[in-house]
Amino acid sequence: MNQSNLSLLSGCILRKATSADKWSIRLMVFSAKLDPTQLNWQQFWVIECDCNLVACGQLRNFSGAQELGSLVVASTWRGRGLGTLLTQHLINTATQPLYLECLGERLAQFYSRFGFVPISFEDLPQFPKTSGLSTLKSKFRFSQLAKKLLRVPVVFMEHRGNS
């Protein structure tokens, strides 16, 4: 994926989230049935169209890694490339090895377009904790338990570069 090929729709802007976006972000994530924990608005980027928040996503910081998470595009705005643009922007913004977890093969295929590859839970990094940051593996442990016990179709993925 090359970001130069992507452009926002007329009337839309990509920007860092502000404190005024906090409740809109929470509502979008909650309505998409995504993990409602660790929603730190300071880590979010948003797409605003005609003064409405229509997409959001965050880069969560962990010890030695980052997670692309909480990526949501409002249902009425899907299919217009906003998720693609926001995903590529978050990848370009990442400063550490990047991981994500998603539900199902359809989302795994979406992320594979950006150079993410499926990995096992055992292959997730287990960096030592630093400066109060938890490890990515400890955050994904609950998802691994749900995958094993409840057969939830969780896919763990690592970014290995654009194909």
N, C-alpha and C positions, 0 to 999 in steps of 0.2 A: 504494500500500500504506500502510495506516495501522497503526502498531504497536499502537495501543490496541485494535485488533480482534484482536490475536494474544495468545495466552496459552500459557504452558508447561504441559505435561502434569503431572499430580500426581506429586510425587516428583522433579521435575526442577528444576535451577537453571541460570541463565545467569550466568557469572562470568569474570573475567580469569583467564587461565592462570597457574599457578604453576610453579616449577621442578620440582615433583613430577610435573607433566603432560608434561614434555618427551618422554619415551620413548613415551608413549601417543599423543601428537600425531604423532611421527615414524612410528609404526606405522600409524596411520590414513591419513596422507598417502601413505606407501609402498604400502599395500594398495590405495589408490584409483588408483595409477599416476599421481599428480600430481607436479609438479616437486619433487624432494626437496631442492633447494638453497634457501638463504635461509630455513630454518625457524628463526625466532627466537621462542622461546616467549613472550618478553616482549610480542610484538605480537599474540598470539593471544587470542581469546575462546573459551570452551568451554561446552558444555551437558553437564551431568552428571545422569544419572538413576539413582536407586538406587545411588549411589556408583560408577557406571561412566561413563567418558567416552564419550558417544555422538555428539557433533558438535564440530567445531572450524572455525575460520576466522581469518584474520589480515588486518591492514591493514599492508602493507609500505610503508615510507617511502622515497621517492625525492626527488631534487631537484625541488621544485615540484609534486609529485603524490604520490598514494598508489595502491596497488594492492590491490583486494580479491582475496585469494588463498587457496589451500590450504583451500577450503571443502569439508568432508567430513561426511556423515552416515553413521553405521554402517548397513550394508545392512539389518539387522533393525529399524532405527528409521525407515526412510524412509517417506514417505507420511503422516507425522503432523504436518507443518507446522514441523518443527524447522529445516530449511534455510531456509524462508521467514523465520522469526523471527530466525535468526542473520544472514541477509543484510540484513534491515531494520535490525538493531541495528548492524551494521558500517557501513552507509550513514549512519546517524544519528551514529555516532561519528567519522566521517571529518572531518578538518580542512582538507583540501586537495582540489583536483580529483581525482576518483576514476575509476580505470580497471580493466579486468580483461581477461584472455584466457581463452577457454574452447574446448573441442573440440566442434564440431558444432552443428547447428541446434537440437536439443532444448534444450541448455543455454543457447544464445543466446535462445531464446524464454522460458525461465525468467527470465533476468536482465532481459529487456525489460519484464517486469511491474513492475520496480522503477525504471524510467526510464533503463535503460542502452540505448544505441543503438550499432549496429555502426559502426565507423570503419575507414578504411584505415590500414595501417602508416605511410604517409607523413603522416597526420594526427595521429599521436601527438606529444605535446609533446616538444620537444628543449630542455629548460631547461639552462642552464649548471650544471655540477657545483658544489655548495656543501657545505661542511663534511663532505667525505668521502663524501657520498651519490652513488651512481651515478644515471644518468638512466633513466627508465622505458623509453625507446626502446632504450637499449643492452641492457636486460634482455630485451626482447621480440624483439631482433634474431635470436636463435637460432630462435625460433618462426616468424618470418617466413621464414627460410631453409628450415626444414622444410616450411612451407606451399608455398613456390615449388618446391623440388626434389623433395620426397617427396609432395606433394599432401595433407599433413596438414590436416584441416579446422579450422584455428585461426580463431577469430573474436576480433578486438580490439574492445573496447567501452568507451564513455565514459558516465559517469553524467551525465544532463542534467536530473535532477529527476523526481519522481514524477508519473506521468500520472493 
